[in-house]
Amino acid sequence: MTLRRLGLYSASLVISAWVTLPLLLITVAAFTPRDLLYRWPRPLWPERFTLETLRFFLRSTGVWPSTLNSVLVAGLTIVLAFVIAAPAGYAISRFRFRGRETLQLAILATKMFPATVLSIPLAVAFIRWRLYDTLLGVAIVHTALALPFVIVIVTSVFLGISYELEEAAQTLGGSRLQAFLQVTLPMALPGLAAAGIFTFVLSWNEVFAATILTLNHRTLPALIVDSVIGAGAPLHFRFAGGFFMIIPALIIIFLIRRYLLTLWGVTVR
Amino acid sequence: MAVAETDLTPARPRSPATWTPYLLILPTLIFLGLFFVYPMVQAVWLAVSDPQSGGLTWAHFRRMGADLYFAPAVRYTLLITALAVPLQVMLGLAIALLVNTRFLGHSAFLYLTALPIGISDLAAGLIWLSIFTERGYLNAVLQRLGLVEVPLIFLSVERPDWMLGAIVITEVWRATAIVMVILLAGLQLIPRDYAETASVFGAGRWQTLRHVILPLLRPSLQTALIIRTILAFQLFATVVTLAGRQIPVLAGEAYFWYSLYRSPHVASAYAVLILLFSGSITWLYLRFLRAEEGRA
């Protein structure tokens, strides 16, 4: 029994190290002085740390504006995705109607057609619709990508809240809407917030659509990919960029760790 | 079946207003129609239409097929998928089973191993670039161990297999977390007594896993396999950051044809090809895994 436990713990340690070591390394790289990054023999642990590399990255042309763009696009995406998808999730969880199964299947199917296939025809259409190179255009594609996740989590959140409570509020004289706003919604908020945060990550990380759909209004990933492909950005720029991009992710996964399973789990059914 | 369903969902209103749910799903349907169905149809149209005459043509597909990068892009995309996805599923299953034993500290372990979910393909590519680049961590370690005198160049045209290896390692590192979470969610739906019953009847751990857990986990395995395989066809940023265009992949070619050569038609041909691959592989998974179910 103890031998089994020993095996369990060593396996978990090895796997944890495999996942976290690269994160530690990119963090060290982002704070390593430039000359040490290119020196040979390369020290494993830098003798001194510096903010210079990160400062260089943040001062590079376009980094701040594109970071702002990324945040704006992500914010727009959250608003759009919720306005459009939350009612659908509520409907699936609370009503039984013809076509409900078909709709659920369609939502699952949309998860399988990500950005690559959508972006190119949309880029052509957006030029016509005057949405090309706008943050709204990028947000629309990110909304399309986030929609299935938001619907799925909203459905599961509302399924977890007993409908009897809402009914009870209605018998006490509230309207259906009042019952929803005062009883169900407050209980649903944490789960909905998790869905919102996940939507943020999805949009913050998305590269392909953002690159195809923008020219001057790049998001951060689009700017970095651009500078890697087109301009051949120096290594320290890339490492600092990599580090900069993972900070929100680390915080966010911590915030929504309770909901990680619901986010993907319910899709199985 | 109908009886079972009513039993499962007692919380549903008994006499719902008939039009309310349709009103609630209307925005989703409109949005999906405009930004999902329309671009899908448009992608096919762009790929087969002649911009001058407006008629049908195979010219864009011929141009795609004749391109120097086309054959390697197909080959590398399939190769990366075939190498990375099985590794992701095996490792993801191992982690999910570990978490599910609920050992002391399993929630910290779950958080750590789930971290890559929030990390993009681009960031993952940059992270592993810091390891594989010429003056990177891997060379530093090898030099420390006295294995190399001068830094090895892992990521170079002369060694496509090494670049391929670096891409596969990066993808396994990044995407195993998603597989793990899907499988863990599936595992938690399996009642604990099933495994306990099996052990009462004298089944060992492996036997329980093979004959009780895995068959019950099939729907989750199927979802994980489909999602991962389809996303592998979309692989773009990881490859570009680690290997540039020296390892061409389908999504990357779609990008280059659109952005570099300004040809939305050939880019769409690539998109349609990705769509065809994704569709047929999903069909295969569904068919194959269901056939298994029929035999059991």
Interface residues (C-beta under 8 A of the other chain):
Chain A: R5 L8 Y9 A11 S12 I15 S16 W18 V19 T20 P22 L23 L25 I26 A29 L37 Y38 R39 W40 P41 R42 P43 L44 V83 I84 A85 P87 A88 Y90 A91 I92 R94 F95 R96 F97 R100 L103 A106 T110 K111 M112 F113 P114 A115 T116 V117 L118 I120 P121 L122 A123 V124 A125 I140 V141 T143 A144 L147 I151 L159 S162 Y163 E164 E167 V201 W204 N205 E206 V207 F208 T211 I212 P221 I224 V225 V228 I229 L235 R238 F239 G241 G242 M245 I246 P248 A249 L250 I252 I253 F254 R257 L260 L261 T262 L263 W264 G265 V266 T267 V268 R269
Chain B: T9 A11 R12 P13 P16 T18 T20 P21 Y22 L23 L24 I25 P27 T28 F31 L32 F35 F36 Y38 P39 M40 Q42 A43 W45 L46 L91 A94 I95 L98 T101 F103 G105 S107 F109 L110 Y111 L112 T113 A114 L115 P116 I117 G118 I119 S120 D121 L122 A123 G125 L126 I127 W128 L129 S130 I131 T133 R135 G136 Y137 N139 A140 V141 Q143 R144 V150 P151 W173 A177 I178 V181 I182 L184 A185 G186 Q188 L189 P219 S220 T223 I226 I227 I230 L231 F233 Q234 F236 A237 V240 T241 G244 A251 A254 Y255 Y258 S259 P264 A267 S268 A271 V272 I274 L275 S278 T282
